[in-house]
Amino acid sequence: MAARVEWTAADYAAKEAMERIIDDSALAYRVIAERMGGVVSHVRIGYIHNGEKSPVRLSEFLAICDVCGADPVQTVRDILAEARRIEAERAADEMADRIVANPEQFDVAANDNPNKENEATAPRE
């Protein structure tokens, strides 16, 4: 039995791209599989579309782009941009969780300043 594959941000972005490409083609999974010469089964195309099992392989990605009329280069660019966005969002969420879990580690010096009210209203030079 194969080990469970841990999905990356790029895998999730690729899943979304594949879903969009397959949906935009308006082709049934079986038709896509037939046009690919049976290299990928219609069942696997459904798994790719729905993000089930393992992430899309490069050979599957290229074949689906070809059959569905999508530009693979632009699609990869879109996937990379979305993966960066996902990773940045995850990093921000992780930092927010760390702050919530340990607020004392993230105190701002101004919060402890007894003159903060005076300094906040003092005119700037």
C-alpha positions in Angstrom: 0.0 0.0 0.0 1.4 3.4 -1.0 2.1 6.0 1.6 -0.2 9.0 2.0 1.1 12.0 0.0 1.4 15.3 1.9 0.0 18.0 -0.3 1.9 21.3 -0.7 0.5 24.8 -1.5 1.5 24.2 -5.1 -0.5 20.9 -5.2 -3.6 22.7 -3.9 -3.1 25.5 -6.4 -2.6 22.9 -9.2 -5.8 21.2 -8.2 -7.8 24.4 -8.5 -6.2 25.1 -11.9 -7.0 21.6 -13.1 -10.6 21.9 -11.9 -11.0 25.2 -13.7 -9.4 23.9 -16.9 -11.6 20.7 -17.0 -14.7 22.7 -16.2 -14.0 25.3 -18.8 -13.5 22.6 -21.4 -17.0 21.3 -20.8 -15.7 17.8 -21.6 -16.7 14.7 -19.7 -13.9 12.8 -17.9 -14.4 9.9 -20.3 -14.1 12.1 -23.3 -10.9 13.7 -21.9 -9.5 10.2 -21.2 -10.3 9.0 -24.8 -8.7 12.1 -26.3 -5.6 11.5 -24.2 -5.4 8.0 -25.8 -6.2 6.3 -22.6 -2.9 7.3 -20.9 -4.9 8.5 -17.9 -8.2 6.9 -17.0 -11.4 8.8 -16.7 -11.5 7.8 -13.0 -8.1 9.4 -12.4 -9.2 12.5 -14.2 -12.1 12.7 -11.8 -9.7 12.4 -8.9 -7.6 15.2 -10.3 -10.6 17.4 -10.8 -11.9 16.8 -7.3 -8.5 16.8 -5.5 -8.8 13.2 -4.4 -6.0 10.7 -3.9 -2.6 12.1 -5.0 -1.8 15.5 -6.6 -1.7 15.8 -10.4 1.6 14.5 -12.0 3.4 16.6 -14.6 2.5 14.1 -17.4 -1.2 14.2 -16.4 -1.0 18.0 -16.2 0.4 18.4 -19.6 -2.0 16.0 -21.2 -5.0 17.6 -19.7 -3.8 21.1 -20.7 -3.3 19.8 -24.3 -6.7 18.1 -24.5 -8.6 20.9 -22.8 -6.9 23.7 -24.8 -5.1 25.4 -21.9 -1.7 27.0 -22.1 0.5 24.9 -19.7 3.1 27.7 -19.3 0.6 30.3 -18.3 -1.1 27.8 -16.1 2.1 27.0 -14.3 2.7 30.7 -13.7 -0.8 31.0 -12.3 -0.2 28.0 -10.0 3.1 29.4 -8.7 1.5 32.8 -8.0 -1.4 31.1 -6.1 1.0 28.8 -4.2 2.9 31.9 -3.0 -0.4 33.5 -1.9 -1.4 30.4 0.0 2.0 30.1 1.7 1.9 33.8 2.7 -1.6 33.4 4.1 -0.5 30.3 6.1 2.5 32.2 7.4 0.3 35.1 8.5 -2.2 32.7 10.2 0.7 30.9 12.0 2.0 34.2 13.3 -1.4 35.3 14.4 -1.8 31.9 16.2 1.6 32.4 17.9 0.6 35.9 19.1 -2.7 34.7 20.5 -1.1 31.8 22.2 1.7 33.9 23.8 0.8 37.6 23.8 3.4 38.4 26.4 6.1 37.6 23.9 4.8 40.2 21.5 4.2 43.1 23.8 5.0 46.5 22.2 7.2 48.8 24.2 4.7 51.6 23.9 2.2 49.6 25.9 4.5 49.7 28.9 5.4 53.4 28.6 3.8 55.4 31.5 4.0 58.6 29.3 2.3 57.0 26.3 -0.8 59.2 26.6 1.3 62.4 26.7 3.5 61.3 23.8 0.5 60.4 21.7 -0.9 63.9 21.9 2.4 65.8 21.8 3.0 67.9 18.6 5.6 66.5 16.2 8.6 68.6 15.3 
